[in-house]
Amino acid sequence: MRNGKAHYPPYTSKYNPIEHRLFPHVTRSCQGVIFESVEIVEELIAKTKTKTGLQVFTTILDGVYKTGRKVTEEFKQMMEIVFDDYLPQWNYTAVPQIQ
């Protein structure tokens, strides 16, 4: 897959490689800790690493996002979507057209 996004349909997380490679280590880092704040969770996740070189970087997105927003026709015309050969219904790259 190119530098795009991969979406997995509901109930198929068993196919998502990040869930198998990352989440067990994050779970181990957070084991036994009571989450009293987002900062505690961020710190624990950021400390997650393995002997084989896995290192985790975190970013907290604290913005408020509206739900139910629709994409405008103008945006659709300006954004090229290139579907990948492998699972094209879920793997794609969004390429903005610079004016």
ABEGO torsion letter per residue (X at the ends): XBBBBBBBBBGAAAABAAAAAAAAAAAAAABGBBBABAAAAAAAAAABBBAAGBBBBBBBBABBBBBGBBBBAAAAAABBBBBBABGAAABBBBBBBBX
